[in-house]
Each structure stands twice: as C-alpha cells, then as structure tokens.
Amino acid sequence: MLKAQQVAFNTLKPAIPVSEVDQACRKVFKECGVMNLVQHHTGHAIGLEGHERPFLDIGMNNIIMKPGMVFTVEPGIYERSIGGFRHSDTVIITDEGMERITLYPRNIESLIVD
C-alpha cells in the first residue's frame, strides 16, 4: 500500500492529468497481483467539501493539476472476508511537484490495529 501511495506522490505535479496518478497506482497493484482488490479511485480533491472533484481517477484525463490544488491520496485494497486497508495523506500541488500537509505514520507498527 505504501508503495502505491509513494508512486502517487511521485506522479503528483502541475501540468499532469489527474488520471495519471490513478494509472500509476493501478500499475503497482497489478504488479503486486492485487488489482482485483481495488474498489475505488486513488483519491480526490478537498476544498469546501471533504470529497470534491476532480477525483484521482483513470476516467478524468481531461483535468490537469495546477499549483494550489489540494488532494487526498488514499489508494486502498479490500478483501470481503477480512476487510480493507487504505492509507491517506493530504497534499497540495506546488510549482515544483507536491507537498504533504498531513504526516501520518508510515511504519508498520503504527498501521496495525489489534
């Protein structure tokens, strides 16, 4: 999951279609053999609402990222019999790329619920 999210971070930058972020994450999931567990897009914009367009989705290839846009990056996988996992961080698109504005723990111990 963290690999998919890191690939998304590396893809987020101005002048790139938002769809490329989802495509990059889906490529990681496919390489890892878990594409069948993906049930939603990689993320979405945040503004006045918690969930706004544009979505980081393969179908939104006509929307280009611009500095100042804010997104949540939350690739997820879900297995019906046991549940799912999604790791989410919020980023802002900058002139050079992106900046994480939430810093959730990334070590495995912090991500396990007993």
N, CA, C and O atoms as CSV, one atom per row, in Angstrom:
chain,resi,resn,atom,element,x,y,z
A,1,MET,N,N,0.825,-1.185,0.000
A,1,MET,CA,C,0.000,0.000,0.000
A,1,MET,C,C,0.875,1.257,0.000
A,1,MET,O,O,0.618,2.202,-0.747
A,2,LEU,N,N,1.896,1.259,0.832
A,2,LEU,CA,C,2.757,2.437,0.888
A,2,LEU,C,C,3.501,2.651,-0.428
A,2,LEU,O,O,3.765,3.789,-0.816
A,3,LYS,N,N,3.838,1.560,-1.112
A,3,LYS,CA,C,4.492,1.686,-2.422
A,3,LYS,C,C,3.556,2.378,-3.409
A,3,LYS,O,O,3.979,3.264,-4.152
A,4,ALA,N,N,2.293,1.979,-3.418
A,4,ALA,CA,C,1.318,2.610,-4.317
A,4,ALA,C,C,1.164,4.088,-3.980
A,4,ALA,O,O,1.101,4.934,-4.873
A,5,GLN,N,N,1.103,4.393,-2.685
A,5,GLN,CA,C,0.947,5.794,-2.305
A,5,GLN,C,C,2.190,6.600,-2.679
A,5,GLN,O,O,2.074,7.744,-3.119
A,6,GLN,N,N,3.372,6.018,-2.509
A,6,GLN,CA,C,4.601,6.731,-2.872
A,6,GLN,C,C,4.659,6.987,-4.377
A,6,GLN,O,O,5.103,8.051,-4.810
A,7,VAL,N,N,4.217,6.025,-5.165
A,7,VAL,CA,C,4.153,6.217,-6.615
A,7,VAL,C,C,3.205,7.368,-6.942
A,7,VAL,O,O,3.484,8.175,-7.828
A,8,ALA,N,N,2.088,7.441,-6.226
A,8,ALA,CA,C,1.153,8.559,-6.422
A,8,ALA,C,C,1.835,9.880,-6.089
A,8,ALA,O,O,1.732,10.838,-6.854
A,9,PHE,N,N,2.533,9.940,-4.952
A,9,PHE,CA,C,3.241,11.167,-4.575
A,9,PHE,C,C,4.216,11.586,-5.679
A,9,PHE,O,O,4.318,12.767,-6.012
A,10,ASN,N,N,4.925,10.613,-6.239
A,10,ASN,CA,C,5.920,10.906,-7.276
A,10,ASN,C,C,5.275,11.399,-8.570
A,10,ASN,O,O,5.925,12.073,-9.369
A,11,THR,N,N,4.012,11.069,-8.780
A,11,THR,CA,C,3.302,11.440,-10.007
A,11,THR,C,C,2.620,12.799,-9.885
A,11,THR,O,O,2.385,13.464,-10.893
A,12,LEU,N,N,2.303,13.215,-8.673
A,12,LEU,CA,C,1.576,14.468,-8.452
A,12,LEU,C,C,2.456,15.678,-8.759
A,12,LEU,O,O,3.460,15.916,-8.089
A,13,LYS,N,N,2.064,16.437,-9.782
A,13,LYS,CA,C,2.798,17.658,-10.146
A,13,LYS,C,C,1.959,18.460,-11.123
A,13,LYS,O,O,1.053,17.914,-11.752
A,14,PRO,N,N,2.245,19.735,-11.257
A,14,PRO,CA,C,1.475,20.561,-12.191
A,14,PRO,C,C,1.632,20.075,-13.631
A,14,PRO,O,O,2.629,19.454,-13.998
A,15,ALA,N,N,0.625,20.376,-14.419
A,15,ALA,CA,C,0.602,20.104,-15.861
A,15,ALA,C,C,0.439,18.623,-16.199
A,15,ALA,O,O,0.640,18.230,-17.348
A,16,ILE,N,N,0.081,17.801,-15.220
A,16,ILE,CA,C,-0.146,16.369,-15.429
A,16,ILE,C,C,-1.637,16.096,-15.250
A,16,ILE,O,O,-2.241,16.637,-14.324
A,17,PRO,N,N,-2.249,15.278,-16.103
A,17,PRO,CA,C,-3.657,14.921,-15.887
A,17,PRO,C,C,-3.830,14.148,-14.575
A,17,PRO,O,O,-2.994,13.309,-14.237
A,18,VAL,N,N,-4.898,14.422,-13.843
A,18,VAL,CA,C,-5.147,13.724,-12.575
A,18,VAL,C,C,-5.264,12.218,-12.789
A,18,VAL,O,O,-4.976,11.443,-11.878
A,19,SER,N,N,-5.678,11.799,-13.966
A,19,SER,CA,C,-5.834,10.369,-14.264
A,19,SER,C,C,-4.511,9.614,-14.170
A,19,SER,O,O,-4.508,8.421,-13.865
A,20,GLU,N,N,-3.382,10.290,-14.427
A,20,GLU,CA,C,-2.084,9.614,-14.395
A,20,GLU,C,C,-1.727,9.118,-13.001
A,20,GLU,O,O,-0.991,8.141,-12.867
A,21,VAL,N,N,-2.231,9.771,-11.966
A,21,VAL,CA,C,-1.970,9.334,-10.593
A,21,VAL,C,C,-2.641,7.981,-10.357
A,21,VAL,O,O,-2.018,7.064,-9.823
A,22,ASP,N,N,-3.894,7.857,-10.749
A,22,ASP,CA,C,-4.621,6.596,-10.593
A,22,ASP,C,C,-3.994,5.502,-11.455
A,22,ASP,O,O,-3.868,4.360,-11.012
A,23,GLN,N,N,-3.606,5.842,-12.670
A,23,GLN,CA,C,-2.963,4.858,-13.548
A,23,GLN,C,C,-1.682,4.321,-12.919
A,23,GLN,O,O,-1.416,3.120,-12.979
A,24,ALA,N,N,-0.896,5.195,-12.323
A,24,ALA,CA,C,0.363,4.781,-11.705
A,24,ALA,C,C,0.114,3.844,-10.525
A,24,ALA,O,O,0.819,2.847,-10.366
A,25,CYS,N,N,-0.882,4.157,-9.699
A,25,CYS,CA,C,-1.203,3.289,-8.560
A,25,CYS,C,C,-1.730,1.943,-9.025
A,25,CYS,O,O,-1.355,0.905,-8.482
A,26,ARG,N,N,-2.594,1.955,-10.023
A,26,ARG,CA,C,-3.144,0.703,-10.549
A,26,ARG,C,C,-2.041,-0.185,-11.126
A,26,ARG,O,O,-2.124,-1.411,-11.043
A,27,LYS,N,N,-1.025,0.421,-11.700
A,27,LYS,CA,C,0.106,-0.357,-12.215
A,27,LYS,C,C,0.807,-1.089,-11.068
A,27,LYS,O,O,1.158,-2.261,-11.208
A,28,VAL,N,N,1.010,-0.411,-9.943
A,28,VAL,CA,C,1.624,-1.047,-8.769
A,28,VAL,C,C,0.749,-2.196,-8.280
A,28,VAL,O,O,1.251,-3.288,-8.015
A,29,PHE,N,N,-0.554,-1.958,-8.160
A,29,PHE,CA,C,-1.456,-3.010,-7.689
A,29,PHE,C,C,-1.444,-4.213,-8.629
A,29,PHE,O,O,-1.475,-5.357,-8.176
A,30,LYS,N,N,-1.400,-3.956,-9.928
A,30,LYS,CA,C,-1.364,-5.046,-10.905
A,30,LYS,C,C,-0.071,-5.839,-10.757
A,30,LYS,O,O,-0.097,-7.070,-10.747
A,31,GLU,N,N,1.062,-5.143,-10.642
A,31,GLU,CA,C,2.359,-5.810,-10.471
A,31,GLU,C,C,2.396,-6.654,-9.202
A,31,GLU,O,O,3.066,-7.686,-9.159
A,32,CYS,N,N,1.675,-6.215,-8.165
A,32,CYS,CA,C,1.643,-6.939,-6.886
A,32,CYS,C,C,0.567,-8.032,-6.862
A,32,CYS,O,O,0.451,-8.769,-5.883
A,33,GLY,N,N,-0.215,-8.134,-7.934
A,33,GLY,CA,C,-1.234,-9.172,-8.018
A,33,GLY,C,C,-2.471,-8.925,-7.183
A,33,GLY,O,O,-3.169,-9.870,-6.815
A,34,VAL,N,N,-2.757,-7.657,-6.874
A,34,VAL,CA,C,-3.930,-7.353,-6.038
A,34,VAL,C,C,-4.921,-6.417,-6.732
A,34,VAL,O,O,-5.774,-5.825,-6.072
A,35,MET,N,N,-4.818,-6.280,-8.042
A,35,MET,CA,C,-5.717,-5.372,-8.759
A,35,MET,C,C,-7.177,-5.741,-8.532
A,35,MET,O,O,-8.042,-4.866,-8.527
A,36,ASN,N,N,-7.460,-7.027,-8.345
A,36,ASN,CA,C,-8.838,-7.466,-8.103
A,36,ASN,C,C,-9.387,-6.978,-6.765
A,36,ASN,O,O,-10.590,-7.079,-6.525
A,37,LEU,N,N,-8.539,-6.458,-5.900
A,37,LEU,CA,C,-8.972,-5.967,-4.585
A,37,LEU,C,C,-9.220,-4.457,-4.570
A,37,LEU,O,O,-9.652,-3.909,-3.556
A,38,VAL,N,N,-8.950,-3.790,-5.684
A,38,VAL,CA,C,-9.138,-2.339,-5.777
A,38,VAL,C,C,-10.603,-2.048,-6.084
A,38,VAL,O,O,-11.176,-2.621,-7.010
A,39,GLN,N,N,-11.210,-1.143,-5.293
A,39,GLN,CA,C,-12.627,-0.843,-5.467
A,39,GLN,C,C,-12.916,0.636,-5.721
A,39,GLN,O,O,-14.071,0.999,-5.944
A,40,HIS,N,N,-11.909,1.486,-5.693
A,40,HIS,CA,C,-12.172,2.914,-5.909
A,40,HIS,C,C,-10.927,3.610,-6.444
A,40,HIS,O,O,-9.846,3.027,-6.534
A,41,HIS,N,N,-11.118,4.865,-6.791
A,41,HIS,CA,C,-10.013,5.666,-7.315
A,41,HIS,C,C,-8.980,5.948,-6.221
A,41,HIS,O,O,-9.201,5.656,-5.045
A,42,THR,N,N,-7.864,6.514,-6.630
A,42,THR,CA,C,-6.732,6.746,-5.729
A,42,THR,C,C,-6.948,7.895,-4.758
A,42,THR,O,O,-6.334,7.914,-3.691
A,43,GLY,N,N,-7.791,8.840,-5.093
A,43,GLY,CA,C,-8.020,9.967,-4.193
A,43,GLY,C,C,-8.969,10.975,-4.803
A,43,GLY,O,O,-9.636,10.707,-5.802
A,44,HIS,N,N,-9.015,12.138,-4.183
A,44,HIS,CA,C,-9.952,13.176,-4.617
A,44,HIS,C,C,-9.484,14.528,-4.108
A,44,HIS,O,O,-8.630,14.623,-3.226
A,45,ALA,N,N,-10.060,15.562,-4.682
A,45,ALA,CA,C,-9.770,16.920,-4.232
A,45,ALA,C,C,-10.481,17.193,-2.909
A,45,ALA,O,O,-11.469,16.543,-2.566
A,46,ILE,N,N,-9.957,18.161,-2.185
A,46,ILE,CA,C,-10.566,18.637,-0.942
A,46,ILE,C,C,-10.641,20.155,-1.053
A,46,ILE,O,O,-9.680,20.808,-1.459
A,47,GLY,N,N,-11.785,20.701,-0.691
A,47,GLY,CA,C,-11.962,22.151,-0.714
A,47,GLY,C,C,-12.975,22.526,0.338
A,47,GLY,O,O,-12.728,22.351,1.532
A,48,LEU,N,N,-14.109,23.039,-0.087
A,48,LEU,CA,C,-15.188,23.354,0.847
A,48,LEU,C,C,-15.868,22.089,1.345
A,48,LEU,O,O,-16.454,22.082,2.427
A,49,GLU,N,N,-15.793,21.025,0.565
A,49,GLU,CA,C,-16.352,19.725,0.934
A,49,GLU,C,C,-15.209,18.751,1.195
A,49,GLU,O,O,-14.082,18.964,0.747
A,50,GLY,N,N,-15.507,17.696,1.915
A,50,GLY,CA,C,-14.498,16.673,2.191
A,50,GLY,C,C,-14.137,15.844,0.974
A,50,GLY,O,O,-12.998,15.396,0.838
A,51,HIS,N,N,-15.104,15.638,0.088
A,51,HIS,CA,C,-14.881,14.888,-1.152
A,51,HIS,C,C,-15.353,15.749,-2.313
A,51,HIS,O,O,-16.545,16.022,-2.454
A,52,GLU,N,N,-14.415,16.171,-3.135
A,52,GLU,CA,C,-14.746,17.025,-4.278
A,52,GLU,C,C,-14.069,16.507,-5.538
A,52,GLU,O,O,-13.100,15.750,-5.480
A,53,ARG,N,N,-14.597,16.930,-6.667
A,53,ARG,CA,C,-13.925,16.706,-7.940
A,53,ARG,C,C,-12.777,17.693,-8.040
A,53,ARG,O,O,-12.867,18.769,-7.448
A,54,PRO,N,N,-11.738,17.399,-8.732
A,54,PRO,CA,C,-11.583,16.191,-9.517
A,54,PRO,C,C,-11.110,15.024,-8.661
A,54,PRO,O,O,-10.417,15.196,-7.658
A,55,PHE,N,N,-11.507,13.833,-9.091
A,55,PHE,CA,C,-11.028,12.609,-8.461
A,55,PHE,C,C,-9.716,12.204,-9.119
A,55,PHE,O,O,-9.500,12.468,-10.302
A,56,LEU,N,N,-8.849,11.568,-8.356
A,56,LEU,CA,C,-7.642,10.966,-8.931
A,56,LEU,C,C,-8.095,9.632,-9.509
A,56,LEU,O,O,-7.975,8.587,-8.870
A,57,ASP,N,N,-8.620,9.688,-10.731
A,57,ASP,CA,C,-9.324,8.561,-11.332
A,57,ASP,C,C,-8.937,8.430,-12.805
A,57,ASP,O,O,-8.743,9.426,-13.502
A,58,ILE,N,N,-8.830,7.195,-13.260
A,58,ILE,CA,C,-8.419,6.951,-14.644
A,58,ILE,C,C,-9.362,7.581,-15.663
A,58,ILE,O,O,-8.965,7.807,-16.806
A,59,GLY,N,N,-10.585,7.865,-15.276
A,59,GLY,CA,C,-11.546,8.458,-16.197
A,59,GLY,C,C,-11.471,9.973,-16.308
A,59,GLY,O,O,-12.189,10.560,-17.118
A,60,MET,N,N,-10.628,10.617,-15.522
A,60,MET,CA,C,-10.575,12.087,-15.510
A,60,MET,C,C,-9.312,12.593,-16.200
A,60,MET,O,O,-8.552,13.375,-15.628
A,61,ASN,N,N,-9.097,12.141,-17.433
A,61,ASN,CA,C,-7.864,12.512,-18.127
A,61,ASN,C,C,-7.902,13.898,-18.754
A,61,ASN,O,O,-6.906,14.338,-19.328
A,62,ASN,N,N,-9.022,14.591,-18.657
A,62,ASN,CA,C,-9.098,15.943,-19.224
A,62,ASN,C,C,-8.885,17.034,-18.172
A,62,ASN,O,O,-8.982,18.221,-18.487
A,63,ILE,N,N,-8.598,16.646,-16.931
A,63,ILE,CA,C,-8.370,17.636,-15.865
A,63,ILE,C,C,-6.885,17.633,-15.514
A,63,ILE,O,O,-6.319,16.598,-15.161
A,64,ILE,N,N,-6.276,18.788,-15.615
A,64,ILE,CA,C,-4.835,18.946,-15.409
A,64,ILE,C,C,-4.578,19.551,-14.029
A,64,ILE,O,O,-5.245,20.505,-13.625
A,65,MET,N,N,-3.602,18.984,-13.311
A,65,MET,CA,C,-3.253,19.516,-11.990
A,65,MET,C,C,-2.573,20.875,-12.127
A,65,MET,O,O,-1.800,21.126,-13.052
A,66,LYS,N,N,-2.897,21.751,-11.154
A,66,LYS,CA,C,-2.335,23.099,-11.116
A,66,LYS,C,C,-1.872,23.403,-9.696
A,66,LYS,O,O,-2.419,22.853,-8.740
A,67,PRO,N,N,-0.868,24.274,-9.543
A,67,PRO,CA,C,-0.444,24.665,-8.202
A,67,PRO,C,C,-1.629,25.200,-7.396
A,67,PRO,O,O,-2.469,25.939,-7.910
A,68,GLY,N,N,-1.673,24.812,-6.138
A,68,GLY,CA,C,-2.742,25.240,-5.244
A,68,GLY,C,C,-3.857,24.220,-5.086
A,68,GLY,O,O,-4.645,24.312,-4.144
A,69,MET,N,N,-3.940,23.246,-5.992
A,69,MET,CA,C,-4.961,22.206,-5.846
A,69,MET,C,C,-4.593,21.314,-4.663
A,69,MET,O,O,-3.418,21.019,-4.443
A,70,VAL,N,N,-5.604,20.885,-3.902
A,70,VAL,CA,C,-5.392,20.048,-2.722
A,70,VAL,C,C,-6.090,18.712,-2.948
A,70,VAL,O,O,-7.254,18.662,-3.346
A,71,PHE,N,N,-5.355,17.628,-2.686
A,71,PHE,CA,C,-5.881,16.278,-2.875
A,71,PHE,C,C,-5.615,15.419,-1.654
A,71,PHE,O,O,-4.636,15.618,-0.935
A,72,THR,N,N,-6.500,14.461,-1.433
A,72,THR,CA,C,-6.193,13.377,-0.523
A,72,THR,C,C,-5.763,12.201,-1.387
A,72,THR,O,O,-6.402,11.893,-2.393
A,73,VAL,N,N,-4.688,11.553,-0.994
A,73,VAL,CA,C,-4.134,10.422,-1.739
A,73,VAL,C,C,-4.359,9.189,-0.878
A,73,VAL,O,O,-3.705,9.008,0.149
A,74,GLU,N,N,-5.294,8.340,-1.307
A,74,GLU,CA,C,-5.729,7.236,-0.452
A,74,GLU,C,C,-6.002,5.952,-1.230
A,74,GLU,O,O,-7.134,5.469,-1.262
A,75,PRO,N,N,-4.961,5.398,-1.859
A,75,PRO,CA,C,-5.179,4.124,-2.530
A,75,PRO,C,C,-5.611,3.072,-1.507
A,75,PRO,O,O,-5.162,3.094,-0.361
A,76,GLY,N,N,-6.472,2.166,-1.919
A,76,GLY,CA,C,-6.957,1.157,-0.985
A,76,GLY,C,C,-7.199,-0.175,-1.648
A,76,GLY,O,O,-7.459,-0.254,-2.849
A,77,ILE,N,N,-7.110,-1.234,-0.839
A,77,ILE,CA,C,-7.479,-2.573,-1.286
A,77,ILE,C,C,-8.422,-3.168,-0.251
A,77,ILE,O,O,-8.339,-2.865,0.940
A,78,TYR,N,N,-9.321,-4.022,-0.731
A,78,TYR,CA,C,-10.376,-4.558,0.130
A,78,TYR,C,C,-10.604,-6.029,-0.168
A,78,TYR,O,O,-10.783,-6.415,-1.323
A,79,GLU,N,N,-10.598,-6.842,0.865
A,79,GLU,CA,C,-10.900,-8.271,0.776
A,79,GLU,C,C,-12.165,-8.513,1.583
A,79,GLU,O,O,-12.179,-8.303,2.796
A,80,ARG,N,N,-13.229,-8.953,0.916
A,80,ARG,CA,C,-14.532,-9.094,1.582
A,80,ARG,C,C,-14.488,-9.865,2.891
A,80,ARG,O,O,-15.142,-9.478,3.860
A,81,SER,N,N,-13.735,-10.938,2.931
A,81,SER,CA,C,-13.763,-11.795,4.116
A,81,SER,C,C,-13.013,-11.210,5.313
A,81,SER,O,O,-13.250,-11.624,6.448
A,82,ILE,N,N,-12.108,-10.248,5.075
A,82,ILE,CA,C,-11.344,-9.718,6.211
A,82,ILE,C,C,-11.380,-8.203,6.356
A,82,ILE,O,O,-11.048,-7.693,7.427
A,83,GLY,N,N,-11.763,-7.475,5.336
A,83,GLY,CA,C,-11.817,-6.015,5.421
A,83,GLY,C,C,-10.898,-5.381,4.403
A,83,GLY,O,O,-10.592,-5.976,3.370
A,84,GLY,N,N,-10.461,-4.172,4.699
A,84,GLY,CA,C,-9.638,-3.461,3.740
A,84,GLY,C,C,-8.620,-2.570,4.416
A,84,GLY,O,O,-8.592,-2.436,5.639
A,85,PHE,N,N,-7.783,-1.965,3.591
A,85,PHE,CA,C,-6.768,-1.053,4.102
A,85,PHE,C,C,-6.601,0.101,3.123
A,85,PHE,O,O,-6.508,-0.084,1.910
A,86,ARG,N,N,-6.566,1.283,3.692
A,86,ARG,CA,C,-6.353,2.491,2.899
A,86,ARG,C,C,-5.493,3.423,3.744
A,86,ARG,O,O,-5.795,3.669,4.912
A,87,HIS,N,N,-4.438,3.932,3.158
A,87,HIS,CA,C,-3.552,4.869,3.848
A,87,HIS,C,C,-3.738,6.219,3.178
A,87,HIS,O,O,-3.585,6.330,1.962
A,88,SER,N,N,-4.065,7.244,3.950
A,88,SER,CA,C,-4.446,8.527,3.361
A,88,SER,C,C,-3.569,9.667,3.865
A,88,SER,O,O,-3.324,9.800,5.064
A,89,ASP,N,N,-3.113,10.467,2.946
A,89,ASP,CA,C,-2.431,11.716,3.266
A,89,ASP,C,C,-2.987,12.807,2.362
A,89,ASP,O,O,-3.471,12.534,1.263
A,90,THR,N,N,-2.912,14.034,2.836
A,90,THR,CA,C,-3.382,15.180,2.069
A,90,THR,C,C,-2.168,15.932,1.541
A,90,THR,O,O,-1.182,16.131,2.249
A,91,VAL,N,N,-2.263,16.346,0.276
A,91,VAL,CA,C,-1.147,17.034,-0.377
A,91,VAL,C,C,-1.653,18.291,-1.071
A,91,VAL,O,O,-2.832,18.407,-1.405
A,92,ILE,N,N,-0.743,19.219,-1.277
A,92,ILE,CA,C,-1.040,20.406,-2.085
A,92,ILE,C,C,-0.082,20.405,-3.275
A,92,ILE,O,O,1.113,20.148,-3.123
A,93,ILE,N,N,-0.612,20.690,-4.438
A,93,ILE,CA,C,0.225,20.772,-5.637
A,93,ILE,C,C,0.989,22.098,-5.586
A,93,ILE,O,O,0.404,23.160,-5.376
A,94,THR,N,N,2.298,22.013,-5.781
A,94,THR,CA,C,3.166,23.196,-5.763
A,94,THR,C,C,3.699,23.449,-7.181
A,94,THR,O,O,3.413,22.686,-8.103
A,95,ASP,N,N,4.462,24.505,-7.340
A,95,ASP,CA,C,5.060,24.790,-8.649
A,95,ASP,C,C,6.011,23.679,-9.091
A,95,ASP,O,O,6.152,23.419,-10.286
A,96,GLU,N,N,6.659,23.028,-8.132
A,96,GLU,CA,C,7.656,22.003,-8.448
A,96,GLU,C,C,7.126,20.579,-8.381
A,96,GLU,O,O,7.739,19.677,-8.952
A,97,GLY,N,N,6.015,20.349,-7.707
A,97,GLY,CA,C,5.509,18.989,-7.506
A,97,GLY,C,C,4.365,18.994,-6.523
A,97,GLY,O,O,3.282,19.505,-6.808
A,98,MET,N,N,4.617,18.413,-5.352
A,98,MET,CA,C,3.599,18.410,-4.313
A,98,MET,C,C,4.263,18.468,-2.947
A,98,MET,O,O,5.450,18.180,-2.794
A,99,GLU,N,N,3.460,18.850,-1.960
A,99,GLU,CA,C,3.921,18.879,-0.569
A,99,GLU,C,C,2.875,18.174,0.277
A,99,GLU,O,O,1.685,18.478,0.185
A,100,ARG,N,N,3.320,17.227,1.106
A,100,ARG,CA,C,2.398,16.570,2.035
A,100,ARG,C,C,2.063,17.547,3.148
A,100,ARG,O,O,2.955,18.151,3.742
A,101,ILE,N,N,0.773,17.701,3.431
A,101,ILE,CA,C,0.370,18.586,4.524
A,101,ILE,C,C,-0.209,17.796,5.692
A,101,ILE,O,O,-0.577,18.377,6.713
A,102,THR,N,N,-0.291,16.483,5.547
A,102,THR,CA,C,-0.546,15.599,6.686
A,102,THR,C,C,0.600,14.603,6.707
A,102,THR,O,O,1.103,14.193,5.661
A,103,LEU,N,N,0.995,14.231,7.874
A,103,LEU,CA,C,2.145,13.334,8.008
A,103,LEU,C,C,1.775,12.139,8.879
A,103,LEU,O,O,2.249,12.011,10.008
A,104,TYR,N,N,0.928,11.271,8.347
A,104,TYR,CA,C,0.542,10.076,9.097
A,104,TYR,C,C,1.722,9.126,9.186
A,104,TYR,O,O,2.564,9.092,8.289
A,105,PRO,N,N,1.789,8.347,10.274
A,105,PRO,CA,C,2.891,7.391,10.432
A,105,PRO,C,C,2.939,6.419,9.257
A,105,PRO,O,O,1.906,6.037,8.708
A,106,ARG,N,N,4.146,6.029,8.883
A,106,ARG,CA,C,4.321,5.111,7.759
A,106,ARG,C,C,4.976,3.811,8.198
A,106,ARG,O,O,5.161,2.914,7.375
A,107,ASN,N,N,5.331,3.685,9.473
A,107,ASN,CA,C,5.920,2.431,9.939
A,107,ASN,C,C,4.810,1.413,10.217
A,107,ASN,O,O,3.712,1.781,10.634
A,108,ILE,N,N,5.103,0.151,9.987
A,108,ILE,CA,C,4.090,-0.902,10.056
A,108,ILE,C,C,3.452,-1.003,11.447
A,108,ILE,O,O,2.261,-1.294,11.554
A,109,GLU,N,N,4.215,-0.771,12.491
A,109,GLU,CA,C,3.676,-0.871,13.847
A,109,GLU,C,C,2.540,0.122,14.083
A,109,GLU,O,O,1.574,-0.193,14.778
A,110,SER,N,N,2.650,1.303,13.514
A,110,SER,CA,C,1.617,2.328,13.686
A,110,SER,C,C,0.372,2.058,12.852
A,110,SER,O,O,-0.679,2.653,13.092
A,111,LEU,N,N,0.485,1.171,11.880
A,111,LEU,CA,C,-0.621,0.913,10.967
A,111,LEU,C,C,-1.425,-0.331,11.329
A,111,LEU,O,O,-2.403,-0.648,10.652
A,112,ILE,N,N,-1.031,-1.036,12.379
A,112,ILE,CA,C,-1.709,-2.272,12.781
A,112,ILE,C,C,-2.697,-1.981,13.898
A,112,ILE,O,O,-2.372,-1.300,14.870
A,113,VAL,N,N,-3.900,-2.503,13.747
A,113,VAL,CA,C,-4.920,-2.405,14.792
A,113,VAL,C,C,-5.064,-3.782,15.411
A,113,VAL,O,O,-5.365,-4.752,14.714
A,114,ASP,N,N,-4.851,-3.873,16.714
A,114,ASP,CA,C,-5.003,-5.168,17.408
A,114,ASP,C,C,-6.413,-5.364,17.888
A,114,ASP,O,O,-6.723,-6.392,18.489
